[in-house]
Amino acid sequence: MLSGLALAPAGANVIMQLSRLPIGHAVAESKVPGGSLSKHPVKRTRTTLGYIMIALFGSEHEREVLRAEVNAQHRLVRSSEDDAVTYDAFDPELQLWVAACMYQGTLDAIGFLRGSLDDEERNLLLARCARFATTLQVPASMWPGDRVAFDRYWNTEVQKIAVDDVTREFLLGIASLSFLPRPLARVLGPLHLFLTSGFLPEPFRKELGLEWTARQQAKFERCTHAAGAVNRYLPRSLREFPWNVVEFDTRRRIRSGRSIL
């Protein structure tokens, strides 16, 4: 089971996924009923975490149910003739980027909680995280075969990140939690912006216009180190929240035939 603190890099990882113009516009201009982060933040968070749990740990049946629901929603996500940016949620190249970001986010979370992985561990994790891609519409043959191939893919694709006025405002809103009710955003937003900025690689910060100093980096490292140390001593049920609740709820929905997303 994943640790709840593995969600610390989540905001940064979502921003990374959406830092390609077609994906950013597809989400910012979402045509999926109930799929808007600003209108349904709790539901959107639940469904995202449910996807991660089933993609990584679900049975083949559970993944098939999830894939069918994702496909049904993705059929609605394609640009119209009047849209400034062309996109299609069934584009396997874009889906591969999203899955690659999720793998990179898993690496970030593990590094934050227990330290960096060796080459063998990275290869094993990479093979497992192929499920992020194949639970979408990405053929298994497109997923990098080892960490060297992944690093080569990643370094190439990072050169393609771009944001415009539409997606920059949307992504900065994710970083500052501006989609939450104003009192909550005022309280939680500054910390979330700080953590998100810290977990974002420099090319993404630069694209968003986020400044990051050596002093901020030192503070970020102190905070994440302390949080990781405390996490090891938490009771298991508390350490695994909210993943344990999301796993129970998502599997119950699948068994009862209710919608996951």
C-alpha positions, 0 to 999 in steps of 0.5 A: 500500500502507498503512503499518504505522504506519497501525495506530496508531489501530486500537484507537481506531477499533475502540472507536469502531465498538463505541460503539453499544450494539447493535454493542458487545453484538453483538461482546462477546457474539459468537456467531460461532465463532472470532470472539472477540477474547479467544480468537483475537486473532491470527486476529481481527486478520488477518481485520480487516486482510484485510477492509480490504485487499480492501474498499479494493483488491480486485477485484470478484471478491475483494470478492464472495468477501469479502462472501459470507463476511461475510454467512455470519458475520453471519447468526449475529449477532442478538440473542435474546429474552433479550438486554438489547440488540436487534441484527442484523448485517444492519442497514444503519444500524449497518453504515453507522456501522461503515464511517463509523468506518473512513473516519474512522480512515483520515483519522486515520491519514493525518493522523498520517502525512502531515498533513491532507487538503484538501477535494478529497483528502477527497472522493476518499478518501470515495468510495474508502472507500464500499467499506467500506460496500458490501462489507457490505450498505449500499446505495451510496445511503446513503453520504455523497456528499461531505465536507460530507454526511459531516461532517453525518452524523458529527456527528449519529451521534456523539450516539448513542454509548453504552456500558453496563457490558458494553461498557465493560469490553469496550472498556477491555479492547481499549484496555489489551490485556487479551485478550493473555496477561498478560505481554504485556498488562503490557508493551504495555498501558500504551502501547496505552492511551495511544495509544488514548486519544490517538486517541479523540475526546473524546466517546468518551473521556468515554463510557468514563470515560478522563481526558485532560489537556493534558500527555498531549495534548502528549506524544501529539503529540510521540510521533506526530510523531516516529513519523511522521517516522521512518516516512518513512525506513523501507525500503518492505517494513518500512514496509508490514508487516504489510499486505503480508503480509496482502494476500499471505495473503488473496489466496492464500486467495481463489485457493485457495478457503480461508476468509478469515475 
